[in-house]
Amino acid sequence: MLTISQVIEEIGVPLSTFYRWRQQRKGPKAIKLPNGVVRIRRSELERWIAALEEAA
């Protein structure tokens, strides 16, 4: 599982953009762990990127 920092570095967007996408439900699905930490599965990030490529 990836941290938010890893995801934004990989896709090249600012943290504020990532959080805005989360609020708008436009970003990759994230998992909130019991300790409150948010993670994104690698497979979910890849699925999300593929969907964006298909839409382009």
PDB file of N, CA, C and O in Angstrom, chain B, residues numbered from 101:
ATOM      1  N   MET B 101       0.835  -1.174   0.000  1.00  0.00           N
ATOM      2  CA  MET B 101       0.000   0.000   0.000  1.00  0.00           C
ATOM      3  C   MET B 101       0.883   1.242   0.000  1.00  0.00           C
ATOM      4  O   MET B 101       1.971   1.263   0.576  1.00  0.00           O
ATOM      5  N   LEU B 102       0.379   2.268  -0.662  1.00  0.00           N
ATOM      6  CA  LEU B 102       1.143   3.500  -0.836  1.00  0.00           C
ATOM      7  C   LEU B 102       0.646   4.599   0.096  1.00  0.00           C
ATOM      8  O   LEU B 102      -0.535   4.663   0.435  1.00  0.00           O
ATOM      9  N   THR B 103       1.559   5.447   0.493  1.00  0.00           N
ATOM     10  CA  THR B 103       1.181   6.626   1.270  1.00  0.00           C
ATOM     11  C   THR B 103       0.689   7.701   0.300  1.00  0.00           C
ATOM     12  O   THR B 103       0.908   7.606  -0.907  1.00  0.00           O
ATOM     13  N   ILE B 104       0.037   8.701   0.830  1.00  0.00           N
ATOM     14  CA  ILE B 104      -0.402   9.813  -0.008  1.00  0.00           C
ATOM     15  C   ILE B 104       0.812  10.498  -0.628  1.00  0.00           C
ATOM     16  O   ILE B 104       0.770  10.886  -1.796  1.00  0.00           O
ATOM     17  N   SER B 105       1.879  10.651   0.128  1.00  0.00           N
ATOM     18  CA  SER B 105       3.104  11.272  -0.399  1.00  0.00           C
ATOM     19  C   SER B 105       3.643  10.502  -1.598  1.00  0.00           C
ATOM     20  O   SER B 105       4.064  11.105  -2.585  1.00  0.00           O
ATOM     21  N   GLN B 106       3.632   9.181  -1.520  1.00  0.00           N
ATOM     22  CA  GLN B 106       4.109   8.362  -2.631  1.00  0.00           C
ATOM     23  C   GLN B 106       3.215   8.529  -3.857  1.00  0.00           C
ATOM     24  O   GLN B 106       3.703   8.606  -4.985  1.00  0.00           O
ATOM     25  N   VAL B 107       1.915   8.585  -3.632  1.00  0.00           N
ATOM     26  CA  VAL B 107       0.970   8.722  -4.742  1.00  0.00           C
ATOM     27  C   VAL B 107       1.141  10.066  -5.438  1.00  0.00           C
ATOM     28  O   VAL B 107       1.231  10.115  -6.664  1.00  0.00           O
ATOM     29  N   ILE B 108       1.188  11.158  -4.678  1.00  0.00           N
ATOM     30  CA  ILE B 108       1.290  12.470  -5.325  1.00  0.00           C
ATOM     31  C   ILE B 108       2.630  12.640  -6.035  1.00  0.00           C
ATOM     32  O   ILE B 108       2.716  13.329  -7.052  1.00  0.00           O
ATOM     33  N   GLU B 109       3.665  12.015  -5.502  1.00  0.00           N
ATOM     34  CA  GLU B 109       4.960  12.065  -6.184  1.00  0.00           C
ATOM     35  C   GLU B 109       4.880  11.310  -7.508  1.00  0.00           C
ATOM     36  O   GLU B 109       5.407  11.767  -8.523  1.00  0.00           O
ATOM     37  N   GLU B 110       4.225  10.163  -7.491  1.00  0.00           N
ATOM     38  CA  GLU B 110       4.129   9.342  -8.698  1.00  0.00           C
ATOM     39  C   GLU B 110       3.277  10.002  -9.779  1.00  0.00           C
ATOM     40  O   GLU B 110       3.624   9.948 -10.959  1.00  0.00           O
ATOM     41  N   ILE B 111       2.171  10.621  -9.387  1.00  0.00           N
ATOM     42  CA  ILE B 111       1.296  11.219 -10.402  1.00  0.00           C
ATOM     43  C   ILE B 111       1.611  12.692 -10.658  1.00  0.00           C
ATOM     44  O   ILE B 111       1.092  13.285 -11.604  1.00  0.00           O
ATOM     45  N   GLY B 112       2.457  13.278  -9.822  1.00  0.00           N
ATOM     46  CA  GLY B 112       2.950  14.631 -10.065  1.00  0.00           C
ATOM     47  C   GLY B 112       1.944  15.747  -9.825  1.00  0.00           C
ATOM     48  O   GLY B 112       1.858  16.694 -10.606  1.00  0.00           O
ATOM     49  N   VAL B 113       1.185  15.629  -8.740  1.00  0.00           N
ATOM     50  CA  VAL B 113       0.243  16.702  -8.388  1.00  0.00           C
ATOM     51  C   VAL B 113       0.521  17.177  -6.969  1.00  0.00           C
ATOM     52  O   VAL B 113       1.073  16.434  -6.158  1.00  0.00           O
ATOM     53  N   PRO B 114       0.138  18.418  -6.669  1.00  0.00           N
ATOM     54  CA  PRO B 114       0.303  18.915  -5.299  1.00  0.00           C
ATOM     55  C   PRO B 114      -0.638  18.198  -4.331  1.00  0.00           C
ATOM     56  O   PRO B 114      -1.663  17.648  -4.736  1.00  0.00           O
ATOM     57  N   LEU B 115      -0.282  18.211  -3.073  1.00  0.00           N
ATOM     58  CA  LEU B 115      -1.103  17.592  -2.036  1.00  0.00           C
ATOM     59  C   LEU B 115      -2.510  18.184  -2.021  1.00  0.00           C
ATOM     60  O   LEU B 115      -3.489  17.460  -1.834  1.00  0.00           O
ATOM     61  N   SER B 116      -2.611  19.486  -2.215  1.00  0.00           N
ATOM     62  CA  SER B 116      -3.930  20.137  -2.205  1.00  0.00           C
ATOM     63  C   SER B 116      -4.832  19.595  -3.316  1.00  0.00           C
ATOM     64  O   SER B 116      -6.038  19.443  -3.120  1.00  0.00           O
ATOM     65  N   THR B 117      -4.252  19.308  -4.471  1.00  0.00           N
ATOM     66  CA  THR B 117      -5.024  18.738  -5.578  1.00  0.00           C
ATOM     67  C   THR B 117      -5.517  17.352  -5.216  1.00  0.00           C
ATOM     68  O   THR B 117      -6.671  17.011  -5.478  1.00  0.00           O
ATOM     69  N   PHE B 118      -4.651  16.551  -4.617  1.00  0.00           N
ATOM     70  CA  PHE B 118      -5.050  15.202  -4.226  1.00  0.00           C
ATOM     71  C   PHE B 118      -6.223  15.248  -3.239  1.00  0.00           C
ATOM     72  O   PHE B 118      -7.191  14.502  -3.386  1.00  0.00           O
ATOM     73  N   TYR B 119      -6.134  16.117  -2.246  1.00  0.00           N
ATOM     74  CA  TYR B 119      -7.215  16.223  -1.258  1.00  0.00           C
ATOM     75  C   TYR B 119      -8.504  16.757  -1.890  1.00  0.00           C
ATOM     76  O   TYR B 119      -9.598  16.334  -1.518  1.00  0.00           O
ATOM     77  N   ARG B 120      -8.377  17.679  -2.838  1.00  0.00           N
ATOM     78  CA  ARG B 120      -9.569  18.174  -3.536  1.00  0.00           C
ATOM     79  C   ARG B 120     -10.221  17.042  -4.322  1.00  0.00           C
ATOM     80  O   ARG B 120     -11.444  16.904  -4.307  1.00  0.00           O
ATOM     81  N   TRP B 121      -9.412  16.227  -5.013  1.00  0.00           N
ATOM     82  CA  TRP B 121      -9.946  15.076  -5.745  1.00  0.00           C
ATOM     83  C   TRP B 121     -10.652  14.114  -4.802  1.00  0.00           C
ATOM     84  O   TRP B 121     -11.699  13.562  -5.143  1.00  0.00           O
ATOM     85  N   ARG B 122     -10.081  13.910  -3.611  1.00  0.00           N
ATOM     86  CA  ARG B 122     -10.724  13.021  -2.631  1.00  0.00           C
ATOM     87  C   ARG B 122     -12.080  13.569  -2.214  1.00  0.00           C
ATOM     88  O   ARG B 122     -13.054  12.821  -2.129  1.00  0.00           O
ATOM     89  N   GLN B 123     -12.148  14.857  -1.955  1.00  0.00           N
ATOM     90  CA  GLN B 123     -13.424  15.472  -1.567  1.00  0.00           C
ATOM     91  C   GLN B 123     -14.458  15.347  -2.678  1.00  0.00           C
ATOM     92  O   GLN B 123     -15.643  15.156  -2.406  1.00  0.00           O
ATOM     93  N   GLN B 124     -14.018  15.452  -3.924  1.00  0.00           N
ATOM     94  CA  GLN B 124     -14.907  15.378  -5.079  1.00  0.00           C
ATOM     95  C   GLN B 124     -15.127  13.939  -5.543  1.00  0.00           C
ATOM     96  O   GLN B 124     -15.869  13.693  -6.494  1.00  0.00           O
ATOM     97  N   ARG B 125     -14.482  12.998  -4.871  1.00  0.00           N
ATOM     98  CA  ARG B 125     -14.541  11.578  -5.221  1.00  0.00           C
ATOM     99  C   ARG B 125     -14.048  11.313  -6.654  1.00  0.00           C
ATOM    100  O   ARG B 125     -14.589  10.468  -7.367  1.00  0.00           O
ATOM    101  N   LYS B 126     -13.011  12.057  -7.052  1.00  0.00           N
ATOM    102  CA  LYS B 126     -12.421  11.914  -8.382  1.00  0.00           C
ATOM    103  C   LYS B 126     -11.087  11.175  -8.356  1.00  0.00           C
ATOM    104  O   LYS B 126     -10.607  10.733  -9.400  1.00  0.00           O
ATOM    105  N   GLY B 127     -10.491  11.036  -7.194  1.00  0.00           N
ATOM    106  CA  GLY B 127      -9.182  10.402  -7.078  1.00  0.00           C
ATOM    107  C   GLY B 127      -9.291   8.903  -6.893  1.00  0.00           C
ATOM    108  O   GLY B 127     -10.391   8.351  -6.872  1.00  0.00           O
ATOM    109  N   PRO B 128      -8.149   8.244  -6.757  1.00  0.00           N
ATOM    110  CA  PRO B 128      -8.163   6.804  -6.506  1.00  0.00           C
ATOM    111  C   PRO B 128      -8.774   6.513  -5.137  1.00  0.00           C
ATOM    112  O   PRO B 128      -8.645   7.311  -4.209  1.00  0.00           O
ATOM    113  N   LYS B 129      -9.432   5.378  -5.022  1.00  0.00           N
ATOM    114  CA  LYS B 129     -10.037   4.993  -3.748  1.00  0.00           C
ATOM    115  C   LYS B 129      -8.950   4.788  -2.706  1.00  0.00           C
ATOM    116  O   LYS B 129      -7.928   4.152  -2.961  1.00  0.00           O
ATOM    117  N   ALA B 130      -9.193   5.335  -1.543  1.00  0.00           N
ATOM    118  CA  ALA B 130      -8.232   5.240  -0.447  1.00  0.00           C
ATOM    119  C   ALA B 130      -8.822   4.412   0.685  1.00  0.00           C
ATOM    120  O   ALA B 130     -10.038   4.256   0.797  1.00  0.00           O
ATOM    121  N   ILE B 131      -7.947   3.891   1.510  1.00  0.00           N
ATOM    122  CA  ILE B 131      -8.338   3.093   2.669  1.00  0.00           C
ATOM    123  C   ILE B 131      -7.867   3.824   3.916  1.00  0.00           C
ATOM    124  O   ILE B 131      -6.703   4.213   4.016  1.00  0.00           O
ATOM    125  N   LYS B 132      -8.763   4.006   4.853  1.00  0.00           N
ATOM    126  CA  LYS B 132      -8.382   4.605   6.132  1.00  0.00           C
ATOM    127  C   LYS B 132      -8.199   3.468   7.127  1.00  0.00           C
ATOM    128  O   LYS B 132      -9.150   2.757   7.449  1.00  0.00           O
ATOM    129  N   LEU B 133      -6.989   3.301   7.604  1.00  0.00           N
ATOM    130  CA  LEU B 133      -6.659   2.230   8.535  1.00  0.00           C
ATOM    131  C   LEU B 133      -7.167   2.567   9.935  1.00  0.00           C
ATOM    132  O   LEU B 133      -7.454   3.728  10.227  1.00  0.00           O
ATOM    133  N   PRO B 134      -7.279   1.563  10.801  1.00  0.00           N
ATOM    134  CA  PRO B 134      -7.780   1.802  12.163  1.00  0.00           C
ATOM    135  C   PRO B 134      -7.018   2.884  12.932  1.00  0.00           C
ATOM    136  O   PRO B 134      -7.586   3.545  13.803  1.00  0.00           O
ATOM    137  N   ASN B 135      -5.744   3.064  12.613  1.00  0.00           N
ATOM    138  CA  ASN B 135      -4.963   4.097  13.310  1.00  0.00           C
ATOM    139  C   ASN B 135      -5.135   5.481  12.679  1.00  0.00           C
ATOM    140  O   ASN B 135      -4.481   6.436  13.099  1.00  0.00           O
ATOM    141  N   GLY B 136      -6.012   5.595  11.672  1.00  0.00           N
ATOM    142  CA  GLY B 136      -6.309   6.871  11.038  1.00  0.00           C
ATOM    143  C   GLY B 136      -5.462   7.201   9.823  1.00  0.00           C
ATOM    144  O   GLY B 136      -5.702   8.209   9.158  1.00  0.00           O
ATOM    145  N   VAL B 137      -4.480   6.370   9.523  1.00  0.00           N
ATOM    146  CA  VAL B 137      -3.594   6.607   8.388  1.00  0.00           C
ATOM    147  C   VAL B 137      -4.314   6.220   7.094  1.00  0.00           C
ATOM    148  O   VAL B 137      -5.005   5.203   7.037  1.00  0.00           O
ATOM    149  N   VAL B 138      -4.145   7.042   6.061  1.00  0.00           N
ATOM    150  CA  VAL B 138      -4.767   6.785   4.765  1.00  0.00           C
ATOM    151  C   VAL B 138      -3.733   6.152   3.839  1.00  0.00           C
ATOM    152  O   VAL B 138      -2.593   6.611   3.751  1.00  0.00           O
ATOM    153  N   ARG B 139      -4.148   5.096   3.155  1.00  0.00           N
ATOM    154  CA  ARG B 139      -3.284   4.400   2.203  1.00  0.00           C
ATOM    155  C   ARG B 139      -4.062   4.124   0.922  1.00  0.00           C
ATOM    156  O   ARG B 139      -5.290   4.043   0.933  1.00  0.00           O
ATOM    157  N   ILE B 140      -3.329   3.980  -0.182  1.00  0.00           N
ATOM    158  CA  ILE B 140      -3.923   3.652  -1.469  1.00  0.00           C
ATOM    159  C   ILE B 140      -3.249   2.385  -1.974  1.00  0.00           C
ATOM    160  O   ILE B 140      -2.022   2.291  -2.020  1.00  0.00           O
ATOM    161  N   ARG B 141      -4.063   1.426  -2.347  1.00  0.00           N
ATOM    162  CA  ARG B 141      -3.497   0.187  -2.899  1.00  0.00           C
ATOM    163  C   ARG B 141      -2.873   0.484  -4.264  1.00  0.00           C
ATOM    164  O   ARG B 141      -3.416   1.260  -5.050  1.00  0.00           O
ATOM    165  N   ARG B 142      -1.745  -0.134  -4.532  1.00  0.00           N
ATOM    166  CA  ARG B 142      -1.068   0.028  -5.823  1.00  0.00           C
ATOM    167  C   ARG B 142      -2.024  -0.349  -6.960  1.00  0.00           C
ATOM    168  O   ARG B 142      -2.094   0.347  -7.973  1.00  0.00           O
ATOM    169  N   SER B 143      -2.756  -1.449  -6.789  1.00  0.00           N
ATOM    170  CA  SER B 143      -3.685  -1.900  -7.831  1.00  0.00           C
ATOM    171  C   SER B 143      -4.783  -0.869  -8.083  1.00  0.00           C
ATOM    172  O   SER B 143      -5.201  -0.687  -9.227  1.00  0.00           O
ATOM    173  N   GLU B 144      -5.253  -0.200  -7.048  1.00  0.00           N
ATOM    174  CA  GLU B 144      -6.284   0.833  -7.201  1.00  0.00           C
ATOM    175  C   GLU B 144      -5.724   2.044  -7.930  1.00  0.00           C
ATOM    176  O   GLU B 144      -6.406   2.621  -8.778  1.00  0.00           O
ATOM    177  N   LEU B 145      -4.495   2.440  -7.615  1.00  0.00           N
ATOM    178  CA  LEU B 145      -3.871   3.562  -8.309  1.00  0.00           C
ATOM    179  C   LEU B 145      -3.711   3.241  -9.789  1.00  0.00           C
ATOM    180  O   LEU B 145      -3.998   4.084 -10.639  1.00  0.00           O
ATOM    181  N   GLU B 146      -3.259   2.044 -10.104  1.00  0.00           N
ATOM    182  CA  GLU B 146      -3.078   1.647 -11.498  1.00  0.00           C
ATOM    183  C   GLU B 146      -4.413   1.585 -12.233  1.00  0.00           C
ATOM    184  O   GLU B 146      -4.492   1.977 -13.397  1.00  0.00           O
ATOM    185  N   ARG B 147      -5.475   1.095 -11.562  1.00  0.00           N
ATOM    186  CA  ARG B 147      -6.808   1.033 -12.165  1.00  0.00           C
ATOM    187  C   ARG B 147      -7.306   2.443 -12.466  1.00  0.00           C
ATOM    188  O   ARG B 147      -7.856   2.700 -13.537  1.00  0.00           O
ATOM    189  N   TRP B 148      -7.109   3.351 -11.515  1.00  0.00           N
ATOM    190  CA  TRP B 148      -7.549   4.732 -11.664  1.00  0.00           C
ATOM    191  C   TRP B 148      -6.820   5.413 -12.829  1.00  0.00           C
ATOM    192  O   TRP B 148      -7.445   6.111 -13.628  1.00  0.00           O
ATOM    193  N   ILE B 149      -5.517   5.214 -12.925  1.00  0.00           N
ATOM    194  CA  ILE B 149      -4.729   5.798 -14.019  1.00  0.00           C
ATOM    195  C   ILE B 149      -5.191   5.237 -15.360  1.00  0.00           C
ATOM    196  O   ILE B 149      -5.323   5.983 -16.331  1.00  0.00           O
ATOM    197  N   ALA B 150      -5.438   3.930 -15.421  1.00  0.00           N
ATOM    198  CA  ALA B 150      -5.907   3.306 -16.662  1.00  0.00           C
ATOM    199  C   ALA B 150      -7.256   3.883 -17.089  1.00  0.00           C
ATOM    200  O   ALA B 150      -7.486   4.109 -18.277  1.00  0.00           O
ATOM    201  N   ALA B 151      -8.140   4.120 -16.136  1.00  0.00           N
ATOM    202  CA  ALA B 151      -9.450   4.701 -16.448  1.00  0.00           C
ATOM    203  C   ALA B 151      -9.294   6.117 -17.002  1.00  0.00           C
ATOM    204  O   ALA B 151     -10.021   6.509 -17.914  1.00  0.00           O
ATOM    205  N   LEU B 152      -8.354   6.881 -16.458  1.00  0.00           N
ATOM    206  CA  LEU B 152      -8.098   8.228 -16.974  1.00  0.00           C
ATOM    207  C   LEU B 152      -7.557   8.177 -18.401  1.00  0.00           C
ATOM    208  O   LEU B 152      -7.919   8.999 -19.241  1.00  0.00           O
ATOM    209  N   GLU B 153      -6.687   7.204 -18.664  1.00  0.00           N
ATOM    210  CA  GLU B 153      -6.122   7.063 -20.006  1.00  0.00           C
ATOM    211  C   GLU B 153      -7.204   6.708 -21.013  1.00  0.00           C
ATOM    212  O   GLU B 153      -7.199   7.213 -22.135  1.00  0.00           O
ATOM    213  N   GLU B 154      -8.135   5.838 -20.620  1.00  0.00           N
ATOM    214  CA  GLU B 154      -9.222   5.444 -21.519  1.00  0.00           C
ATOM    215  C   GLU B 154     -10.141   6.621 -21.817  1.00  0.00           C
ATOM    216  O   GLU B 154     -10.653   6.745 -22.930  1.00  0.00           O
ATOM    217  N   ALA B 155     -10.349   7.476 -20.837  1.00  0.00           N
ATOM    218  CA  ALA B 155     -11.247   8.619 -21.003  1.00  0.00           C
ATOM    219  C   ALA B 155     -10.625   9.732 -21.855  1.00  0.00           C
ATOM    220  O   ALA B 155     -11.336  10.576 -22.401  1.00  0.00           O
ATOM    221  N   ALA B 156      -9.305   9.723 -21.962  1.00  0.00           N
ATOM    222  CA  ALA B 156      -8.615  10.801 -22.690  1.00  0.00           C
ATOM    223  C   ALA B 156      -8.720  10.639 -24.195  1.00  0.00           C
ATOM    224  O   ALA B 156      -8.193  11.463 -24.943  1.00  0.00           O
TER     225      ALA B 156
END
